[in-house]
Amino acid sequence: MSGLIGKKLGMTSIFDANGKQIPCTVIEVGPCVVTQVKTNDKDGYSAVQLAYGEAKEKNSPAPMKGIVAKANTTPKSKFAEFKGFEQELALGQTLTVDLFAVGEFVDVVGTSKGKGFQGVVKRHGFSGVGMQTHGQHNRLRAPGSIGASSDPSRVFKGMRMAGRTGGVRVKKTNLEILKVYADQNLLVVKGSVPGHKGSIVLIEK
């Protein structure tokens, strides 16, 4: 599927014609430069590599310097491949937010906020073992029993327990585009988008 690379700027809200408040996320989309065009004959699959965001030349790996040099552009900080572009794209071509239109539905891929090591109440929505009765003064947020004793004498894989939360790749699907500001390269989508402010996201059609 086609798409672009963008940066999450934050959340706001707008009002529809009926006065209903709609939460939405503002994303800076592009401009993205076509740095590679993959073909079936040469690479074994068809795709387009896009680059977004400026980077210092000293911080760019040598292979990336060669790629952007062929595309006749400056060093970039983020690269991603997309499949399914309807139009033919040329090396060095610039794509902007004009690729999207109001009313379309897109998928947004990002890395969720890392929350560190969390207990079962925050991580899985457990309610704890109950009230402070019969001497249970420190069990309110405890997970409770996690397995049997002699049979099977182990804890099954996948048991919901405490652990690291967040910081994983998340895709939010079918987000409606509410507004497109072509002059500012801004896209306003309905609902929330994974990641913190300033994080890189992929917008897929």
N, C-alpha and C positions, 0 to 999 in steps of 0.2 A: 504494500500500500504506500501511496505517496505521503509526504509530510515535510515538516521543517523542524529546525532546532530553535528553541527559544529559552527565555529566562523568566522564571516566576517572579513577579514584582510584588504581589501581595493580594489581599482580598478586599472587596468593597461590596456595595449593594446598590442596585438600581430599582426603580419602580416601573411596573408595567402600566398599561392603559387603564387597568382597573384599580390602580393604587396599591397593588400588592408588592411587598418588598421581596426582592429576589437576591439571595447571596450569590456572588460571582467572584471569579478570579481574573486578575489582569496579568497577561503574559506578553512579554516583549518577544515578538517572533521575527527572526531574521534581522537584517538581510543575510542570506546564506549563499555561499559560493559553491558551485559545482567543481570539485577538485578531482574526481575520478568518475569515469563512466565504464561500468563493468559490462561485458558482453559474454554471451554464451560461447562464442568461438574462442575468445582469449582467456576468459576467467572461469568458464563453466556455469555461469549464472548471470542473470541480468539484474543490475542494480545501479543506483547512483549514489556516490559518496558526496555528502554536503559538509561544509565547514562553517563554523560560527564563532564569533568572538575573537577579539584581537589578542595576540600573545607576543611576548618579547622574543626576539630571534635567538637570544642566548638560552632561552628556556625551551626551545623547540628541538626535538630530536632530529638527527640528520635525515632520516627517511621522510619525516614530515616536511622538512625544508625542500626536499626534492619534489614532493607532491605539489606543494603550493607554488613552487617555481614554474612547474609545467602549466599550472592553471593561471599563471601571471597574476598572482594575488599576494597579499601579505601573510605572515605566519598567523595561524589560527589556534584557538585553545580547545575547541571541541569538534570532533569528527563523528559522523554517523552515516549509516547506509540506509537507503529507502528503496523499496521496490514498488513497481506499479505506476510510475508516472505516465500519464496519458500522452503528454507531448514529448517530442524529442529534445533532449537537453545537450548543450554543447559545453565543452570544458571551459571553465572560467565564467560561465553564465551566472548571473545573480538572481536569486529568487527572493521574493518579499511576501508580506502578509496578504498580498492580493490573491494568493493561491486559495484563500478561504473566503467564504461568503456568509452573510448573516442567515441563520436558520439551518445551516449544516450541522451535522453531528460528528464529533471528532473523538479520538482516543488520546489520552495524555499519559505518557510514561515518565516516571521520575523515581527518585530515591526518597523514601519516606524519612521523616525525622527520626534520628536515633534517640532512644530514651534510656539507654543503659540497661543495667540489670534490674529487672522488675519482678515483683511477686505475682502470684496467681490472680489476685484480685484485679490488678491493673492490666496484666497481660492477657488473661482469659475471661475476665468478668466473673470470677468466683465471688460468692457472697460470704465466705467464711463459714465457720462451724456454728455460729449462732451467738446467743447472749452469754453474758458473764455469769454463768450459774455453776454450781457444784465445783467451785474452785478453778474454773476455766478463766483465768485472768489474762492470759496472753495468747489466746487461740482465735481471736476475732478475724484475723486475716490469714490464717493458716490454711494449707491445702487439704488437710485431713488425710485419710488413708490413701496410699498410693499403690497397694498391691496385696497379694495374699501371702501366706507364710510358707508352709512346707510344700504346697503345690500351687503355682509352678515355681516357687522359690526364686522369683526374679520379678523385675518391673518391666512391663511390656514397652517396646519401643513406641514412641509417639505419645507417651503419657504427658498430659498437660501439667507442666510444672513451671517453677520460676526460671527465668533466663533472660538473655538479652532480647530487647524489644526494639523494633524499628530498624532503620538503616538498611532496608531491603528494597529491591526493585518492585514498584507497584504500577499497575496500569488501571486508570479510571476510564471506563468505556462510556460511549454515548453521551458526551457532554455537549450541550447545545451552544452554538455560537450566538451570543446576544448582540455584540457590537464589533465592528472592525474599524480601526482608525489607521488608514493606510499612510497618512502623513507622518504618524509617529511610530509606525510598525507595532501597533498594539492590538491585542486580541482579547476580548472579554468573553469568557465562557461561564456557563451556569454551573454553580456548585464549587466544590473544593478540588484542589490539585495536589498530589503528593509532593512533599519536599518543603524546605524552609524558604524564606524570602531570599532571592538571588540564586537559587539552585537552577541547574540546567534541566530542561524537560524536552521531551520529543512529542510533537503534535502530529498525529497520524490521521489521515482521512479514511 
